[in-house]
Structure formats: structure tokens, C-alpha cells
């Protein structure tokens, strides 16, 4: 029997979540590529890490192959295709396509949004061009970031992601500065003094009507009556005329 290289692979128990299998497959393939494992050795090495239900399934698969109920699994691609049929349901890719079509940034940061988008593209196995990926990425950005990005020049997807992240940080700094300016304005002592309502009585203070002051014009000087305003030209007295002057 040919020698098998000593590589440490993660185990697979046959979980029902397709994402678990796809993650296992990606990790195992990475280890194979790094260690230069030959294709005819990959099936045996990977099958050694099957546990629980995955091990039972693989034993039954080998029995079916021996009874010619299914084609033999010789290469790594054969094993992946066989495992996809069992552990990745047919609707999984359709669900991913729908999620990809509706996917947008939402509350994610630009960096997290790109990682989630890139992961979806890898799972769906869409061989989109660089321009198509850039257009998809921009269309899912927040509108204020998107408006600025569309005015800039970029030549690659990575450059675009860095540019969008920079714009996001600039907008966040501007918003933080505006909020801090508003807080300092309303919490300033001089502004509180100008906007204070202490001159006005509170609703709990009983209302006291203002007392009216007597008119100084009427209390200090009484205007002379009509009779007392008469002046005598003979004695120069008031209150009578010359014809009725008592000094006559």
C-alpha cells in the first residue's frame, strides 16, 4: 500500500448544517494544498476523519460501490461531489442565491459587509468578474457612502473596499464632531443662563396680582375748581370777581 503523508485533518461527524460540511471541506482542501498531498491519497486521508454518522454513511457508500449501485469514488473531486449530494441539500444554493440578491450592508461595517458578501460568493461558487463584484459591492453600501464612492477612481475590489472604509470613518468622525458640538452648546453655563426660565413663575407658585399704585398726579396736586379759579383784578384775590370784591 502506498505511503500516506502524515497530516492533521479536522474531523467530520455528518452534521445536518450544510455550512459545517462546507467549512470542513474548505479547511481540508487547504491542508491538502499546503502539504502537497496527491489526489489519489486525499480520499483515504479525508475518510479517516469521518466520525459518528459520517463514518456510517461512508461505509454504506463503499458497500453500494461494491454492489455497483453507484459509481466509484476515486478522486478528491469524486468524494466532494458524493458528499455534496448527501450533506448539501438542493435548495441550499437557491437559498444562498436569494440571500445574495437581497444582501446589503445594513448595520454592518464596510469591512464586515465585504467579508459576508465575499463568503456568500464563495459558497455559491459564482465566477463573477472583478467589475461585477465591484458593482455588487457598491450597490449594497449605505447611500451616503455610496454617493462619495461613485465620485472616486478605483481599479480593483480591494482598493474599493479600502476606499469605502476610509469614507465610512470620515463620516463617523464628522457625525461625532457635530454631536459633541451640540452637547457642548446646550451644556454651556452661559447658554443655560440665556435659555433659563427662572424669570417666569413655576406652575406650583400661586399667582399674585400686581398691586396698582395711586396716581401721583391726582394725589399730589388737586386741580382748582371752576369757582376757585376766578381772579379779582381789584384785590388780586381768587374766588370772586371785581364786581363782588369784599374790599369795595
C-alpha positions as CSV (number, residue, x, y, z in Angstrom):
1,X,0.0,0.0,0.0
2,X,1.4,3.4,-0.9
3,X,2.6,5.6,1.9
4,X,0.2,8.2,3.2
5,X,1.6,11.5,4.3
6,X,1.2,12.5,8.0
7,X,-1.2,15.4,8.0
8,X,-3.6,16.5,10.7
9,X,-7.1,17.0,9.4
10,X,-10.3,18.1,11.2
11,X,-12.9,15.5,11.8
12,X,-16.4,15.5,10.3
13,X,-19.4,13.9,12.1
14,X,-22.1,14.3,9.4
15,X,-23.9,17.4,10.9
16,X,-27.1,18.4,9.1
17,X,-25.9,22.0,8.7
18,X,-24.5,22.4,5.2
19,X,-22.3,25.3,6.4
20,X,-20.5,22.8,8.7
21,X,-19.7,20.5,5.9
22,X,-18.6,23.3,3.5
23,X,-16.3,24.7,6.2
24,X,-14.8,21.3,6.8
25,X,-14.3,20.8,3.1
26,X,-12.6,24.1,2.6
27,X,-10.2,23.5,5.6
28,X,-9.3,20.0,4.4
29,X,-8.6,21.2,0.9
30,X,-6.4,24.0,2.2
31,X,-4.3,21.5,4.3
32,X,-4.0,19.2,1.2
33,X,-2.8,22.0,-1.0
34,X,-0.3,23.3,1.6
35,X,1.2,19.8,2.2
36,X,1.2,18.8,-1.5
37,X,-1.0,15.8,-0.9
38,X,-1.5,13.8,-4.1
39,X,-5.1,13.5,-5.4
40,X,-5.2,9.7,-5.1
41,X,-4.3,10.0,-1.4
42,X,-6.9,12.6,-0.5
43,X,-9.9,10.3,-0.4
44,X,-8.3,7.9,2.0
45,X,-6.9,10.6,4.3
46,X,-10.2,12.5,4.4
47,X,-12.3,9.4,5.1
48,X,-10.1,8.6,8.1
49,X,-11.5,11.6,9.8
50,X,-15.2,10.6,9.4
51,X,-16.9,10.1,12.8
52,X,-20.4,9.0,14.0
53,X,-23.0,9.3,11.2
54,X,-20.4,10.4,8.6
55,X,-18.5,7.1,9.2
56,X,-21.6,5.0,8.9
57,X,-22.6,6.8,5.7
58,X,-19.2,6.3,4.2
59,X,-19.2,2.5,5.0
60,X,-22.6,2.2,3.3
61,X,-21.3,4.2,0.3
62,X,-18.5,1.8,-0.1
63,X,-20.9,-1.1,0.1
64,X,-23.1,0.4,-2.6
65,X,-20.0,1.0,-4.8
66,X,-19.0,-2.7,-4.4
67,X,-22.6,-3.7,-5.5
68,X,-22.3,-1.3,-8.5
69,X,-25.2,0.8,-7.1
70,X,-23.2,3.9,-7.5
71,X,-20.0,5.0,-9.4
72,X,-16.7,4.6,-7.6
73,X,-15.1,7.4,-5.6
74,X,-11.5,7.7,-6.8
75,X,-10.5,11.3,-6.7
76,X,-11.0,14.2,-4.2
77,X,-13.5,15.8,-6.6
78,X,-15.4,12.5,-6.7
79,X,-15.6,12.5,-2.9
80,X,-16.7,16.1,-2.7
81,X,-19.4,15.5,-5.3
82,X,-20.6,12.5,-3.3
83,X,-20.6,14.4,0.0
84,X,-22.4,17.4,-1.6
85,X,-25.2,15.1,-2.7
86,X,-25.7,13.9,0.9
87,X,-24.8,16.8,3.1
88,X,-25.8,19.9,1.0
89,X,-29.5,19.9,0.1
90,X,-30.5,21.0,-3.4
91,X,-32.3,24.1,-2.1
92,X,-29.2,25.3,-0.2
93,X,-27.7,27.0,-3.3
94,X,-31.0,28.6,-4.2
95,X,-31.3,30.0,-0.7
96,X,-27.8,31.4,-1.0
97,X,-28.6,33.0,-4.3
98,X,-31.7,34.6,-2.9
99,X,-29.7,35.9,0.1
100,X,-27.0,37.2,-2.2
101,X,-29.6,39.0,-4.3
102,X,-31.1,40.7,-1.3
103,X,-27.9,41.2,0.7
104,X,-26.9,44.8,1.6
105,X,-24.7,46.4,4.2
106,X,-27.4,47.1,6.8
107,X,-25.9,47.8,10.2
108,X,-22.6,46.0,9.4
109,X,-19.4,47.9,9.0
110,X,-18.0,48.2,5.5
111,X,-15.3,45.6,6.3
112,X,-17.7,43.1,7.8
113,X,-20.1,43.7,4.9
114,X,-17.4,42.9,2.4
115,X,-16.4,39.7,4.3
116,X,-20.0,38.5,4.4
117,X,-20.5,39.2,0.7
118,X,-17.3,37.5,-0.3
119,X,-18.3,34.4,1.8
120,X,-21.6,34.2,0.0
121,X,-20.0,34.5,-3.4
122,X,-17.6,31.6,-2.5
123,X,-20.3,29.4,-1.2
124,X,-22.5,30.0,-4.2
125,X,-19.4,29.4,-6.4
126,X,-20.2,32.3,-8.6
127,X,-17.4,33.1,-11.0
128,X,-18.2,36.8,-11.3
129,X,-15.7,39.2,-12.9
130,X,-13.9,41.8,-10.9
131,X,-16.1,44.5,-12.3
132,X,-19.3,42.6,-11.5
133,X,-18.1,42.1,-7.9
134,X,-17.3,45.8,-7.5
135,X,-20.7,46.8,-8.8
136,X,-22.4,44.3,-6.5
137,X,-20.4,45.6,-3.5
138,X,-21.2,49.3,-4.2
139,X,-24.9,48.7,-4.7
140,X,-25.1,47.3,-1.2
141,X,-23.4,50.1,0.6
142,X,-25.1,52.7,2.7
143,X,-26.4,55.6,0.5
144,X,-24.2,58.4,1.9
145,X,-21.1,56.2,1.5
146,X,-22.2,55.1,-2.0
147,X,-22.6,58.7,-3.2
148,X,-19.0,59.5,-2.3
149,X,-17.5,56.2,-3.6
150,X,-19.1,56.8,-7.0
151,X,-17.2,60.0,-7.4
152,X,-13.8,58.3,-6.8
153,X,-11.4,56.3,-9.0
154,X,-10.6,52.7,-8.1
155,X,-9.1,49.9,-10.1
156,X,-9.6,46.8,-8.0
157,X,-12.1,45.3,-5.5
158,X,-9.6,45.6,-2.6
159,X,-8.9,49.2,-3.5
160,X,-12.6,49.8,-3.5
161,X,-13.1,48.2,-0.1
162,X,-10.3,50.3,1.5
163,X,-11.8,53.5,-0.1
164,X,-15.3,52.7,1.2
165,X,-13.9,52.0,4.7
166,X,-12.0,55.3,4.7
167,X,-15.1,57.2,3.7
168,X,-17.1,55.4,6.4
169,X,-14.6,56.5,9.0
170,X,-14.6,60.1,7.8
171,X,-18.4,60.3,8.0
172,X,-18.3,58.8,11.5
173,X,-15.8,61.4,12.6
174,X,-18.0,64.3,11.2
175,X,-21.1,62.9,12.9
176,X,-19.2,62.6,16.2
177,X,-18.0,66.2,16.0
178,X,-21.5,67.5,15.2
179,X,-22.9,65.6,18.2
180,X,-20.2,66.8,20.5
181,X,-20.7,70.4,19.4
182,X,-24.4,70.2,20.1
183,X,-23.8,68.8,23.5
184,X,-21.3,71.5,24.4
185,X,-23.7,74.2,23.3
186,X,-26.6,73.0,25.4
187,X,-24.4,72.2,28.4
188,X,-22.6,75.5,28.5
189,X,-23.4,77.7,31.6
190,X,-23.8,80.8,29.6
191,X,-26.3,79.1,27.2
192,X,-28.2,77.7,30.2
193,X,-28.4,81.2,31.6
194,X,-29.7,82.6,28.4
195,X,-32.3,79.9,28.0
196,X,-33.3,79.8,31.7
197,X,-37.0,80.1,32.5
198,X,-36.4,81.2,36.1
199,X,-37.9,84.7,35.5
200,X,-41.3,83.0,35.0
201,X,-43.2,81.6,37.9
202,X,-43.5,77.9,38.1
203,X,-46.8,76.1,37.9
204,X,-46.6,75.4,41.6
205,X,-46.2,79.1,42.6
206,X,-49.5,80.8,43.4
207,X,-50.3,83.7,41.2
208,X,-50.3,87.1,42.9
209,X,-51.8,90.0,41.0
210,X,-49.8,93.2,40.8
211,X,-51.0,95.9,43.2
212,X,-51.9,99.2,41.4
213,X,-50.2,102.3,42.7
214,X,-52.1,105.5,43.2
215,X,-51.6,108.2,40.6
216,X,-49.2,110.8,41.8
217,X,-50.7,113.5,39.6
218,X,-54.1,113.3,41.4
219,X,-52.8,112.8,44.9
220,X,-50.1,115.5,45.0
221,X,-52.0,118.4,43.4
222,X,-55.7,118.9,43.1
223,X,-56.7,120.9,40.2
224,X,-58.6,124.0,41.2
225,X,-62.4,124.0,40.8
226,X,-64.1,126.2,38.3
227,X,-65.2,128.8,41.0
228,X,-61.8,129.0,42.8
229,X,-60.1,129.7,39.5
230,X,-61.8,133.2,39.3
231,X,-59.4,136.1,39.9
232,X,-60.3,139.5,41.1
233,X,-58.5,142.3,39.3
234,X,-59.1,144.8,42.1
235,X,-57.6,142.9,45.1
236,X,-55.9,140.2,43.0
237,X,-57.6,137.5,45.1
238,X,-59.2,134.3,43.9
239,X,-62.7,133.0,44.2
240,X,-64.6,136.2,43.1
241,X,-64.6,138.9,40.5
242,X,-64.1,142.7,40.9
243,X,-67.8,143.5,41.0
244,X,-68.2,141.2,44.1
245,X,-64.9,142.2,45.7
246,X,-65.4,142.5,49.5
247,X,-62.9,145.3,49.7
248,X,-65.2,147.6,47.7
